[in-house]
Amino acid sequence: MNFCKSFLMLATSLAALSFAAKAPTHHSLRAEAMGNAHVAVVDDKEAIYFNYAGLSQIDRLGNYKLRPEQGYYPRNIGDMRLNLGGAGPFETYFSTYNVAKDLQKIYNDANNTAKLLGLSSSKVLMDSLAAHPELIHKINNYDHKSLTMKIKMDAEMAFHGFGGAIWVDGNISPHLDGGLIIPYLAVDTFYVDGVAQAGVAYGFTDNLSVGVGVKAAKRHKVEMMTLDIMNYATLQDTLEDRYHDATDHILDFSSISMGMDLGVLYQLTREVRLGMSLRDVYFKDLAGDKITPNLSAGFNYSPRFFNKNTAYGRKFNFACDYADAFGKGNNYKPLSHVNFGLEVEQNILAWPGYNNALRALALRVSGGFKGGYPTAGIAVEALRFFTLEIATWAEELGYYTGQDEERVYMAELSIGF
């Protein structure tokens, strides 16, 4: 316990080095599906992102010879994977299709009238909106419709005691806005994060392990852009300028920020693990932003009765985290930092002559709550080479939990061993 106290004091001291914006975020679909409560689960490659100390569990959980107390747990021998995923608020996409049809009709009517009268389309449109307030009311019904899209690409490798990854996370959030007179499309969030990271773990005993990792991150942001009937002709030039700005600085190594992660994992009982991590301690600004470190702590309960280490292996985890303790989101409400979830993974087709370490077909279902919003996910793995995962969670757009939910649906295809 003295070690845990020392870790907490070190974490608090390092956290004081930088405080403000959100760090680059890797979206692990396994973790997101179970409420992002993962700091004490970390029994596979996800240890790279949540708690490097978990690398000490790879090829030890489920290994009767090296760690007999956890021999009942399904065994994981390590991972080498390439992942590609994308996400978006599909509910909003469907409703926005109707928005686009309504707006298109308004503009087409204005253009047709302008051609008949020999006037400019913009003048006719503004005159029509001034003469027909009901059109303005219709437009304002679609005020600030967000269309957030995400993309992720990962290359990962994790074995006992060591893990590393190179990953990219991109986010763009265009929205439709009613405007004062003329509606417009705006992009006020557009960034791409690139991160390379690696770390090691060391087990002092079978029950206590620590991990440390380093990372290099680069962030590119685009300033707000708007598009309406008055300036759409210049959009191509604007996009070209943004493209050249991004490519001209892609090899600007002076803008890369270095950081570190720390983690500790303690097997309290045969079935309960405790974890704590301090992540994203950056030593300089990232694209002009001071980064808020992420201090998280939690536990994982994995009952022996529900787990099975045979050819038809089964994994059951229930986890709860107090996540991102220094984060200022969700109006400082403490309960908004509590994440919890559970997962069940079952090997439904065995590989003849091998146990769960080499499985022919496996299924995982998960659920939980992240920041007060429900999460869920499903994953199918074939021949331990192909994995398809789908997860949904929500992100808060408002000033407090429950004000403005943005539901995210992400799918990911993974290949590797």
Helices and strands as residue ranges (DSSP letters): H 2-15, H 29-33, H 47-50, G 52-57, G 68-70, E 79-88, H 90-117, H 121-131, H 133-140, E 145-146, E 149-159, E 162-177, E 184-203, E 208-221, E 225-227, G 232-234, H 235-248, G 253-255, E 257-267, E 272-282, E 294-301, G 304-306, E 314-322, G 330-332, G 334-337, E 338-350, E 359-370, E 373-382, E 386-396, E 405-416
